[in-house]
């Protein structure tokens, strides 16, 4: 099954972006980062949705997704047409952002119109420079956008796997919070969260960035397990201090 799925993904990624029958939108509007996401300003307007593997490799990229437009420019029923470079999940990240109304089609498009949208992923480019939020969301958000533009460009979240932990979830914890519907179906999964380091060196303010497969509550289980993490100490040399952002990826494996 995995081989078939990978082959299908590669076929989609290799398909022709330039279809004259479908307009290609070269600019996408980004919704402003949420307050708890502003520690990810260094990842550009995509914020915590920047693929983890690409952040680790310091890779910029882009994706082209095909969607139907909504009344306010929101993108619906999206699929990946192409991504560059391949194998960094830029396409999957763009689709997730569309599903969560974090990106919008620029320009005027009739509801239900089929469009292709190019979504850029650029490390260190402030949101106010790279894109603007949709008109419906500009009111009341100018202060937040200004804060994003002035944030340091190297404000990249830390990877949990690179930190030293005094406490972390045990195998028993994973078994206890493994989603029951996934357990019954024999399905394994993973989830990626964005969190902040609290003053007590624990993780707080966690939000789900991605979960695979969907509809099995792996993201919800990961948020519960995130409460089990505690740093050994403040690791100031790498920026692991209260308020710093952390990307936490958890795998859920069935008992062997």
C-alpha positions, 0 to 999 in steps of 0.5 A: 500500500505504501508503494502504491501511495508513493507512486501516486504522489509522484505522479501527481507531483510530476503533472503539468502545472500549466493547464490553459483551461485552469488559471494559475494564481501566482500570488496567495494571501496568507491569514495573519499568524495567531498570537501563539504562533508569532514565535514562528515569524522566522518561518515566514507567513506560513508560520508553524505549517512550514514542513519540519523536514524542510526546516531541518534542512533549511530548504525553501520551496513551493507547491502548486495546489488545485482547488475550488474557490469560495466566496471570500477567496478561501480554497476548498477541495484542494489537491497537490499538483506539484511541489519543489523540491520534492519529498519535503511535504510542501504540497501536503502543508499547502493543502492543510493550510487551505483546509484550515483557511490560512491561505486565500486566492488572490484576485476576484474569482467566482465561487466554485471556480477551479484554480491552481495556486502557487504557495511559496515557503520562504524561511526568514521572510516576514509575513508583511513583506511576502504577502498580505492577509485577505481584505476581510481579515485586515481590520483589527490585525494591523498591529499583529502584522507590524509585530510580525514584520519586526520580528528577528528573521532567525526566530526559527522554532526548536526541534524537540528531538534536539533538546534534553528532557528531564521527563517525557512520555513513556511507552505506557503513556502512548499505550494509554492515550493511543486513539481507541478508534485507531487501535480497533482499526489497527492503524498507526499514525503520527502528529506534529505540534507547535508548542511554547516552552513555559516558565516551568520548562514544560510545553504549553499552548500546543496546536496541531500542525499535521496529523496522519492519517486524519480522522483518528485523533492522533493530534488530540492524543499528541496534545495530551502527551505533550504535557508529559514533556519537561526540559532538564534545564533552560538550554540557553545556548540553543535558545531553549528558554521560556517563550521559545517555540518548539516543534514536536513530532510524535509517532504512534506505533501499535504494540508489537 
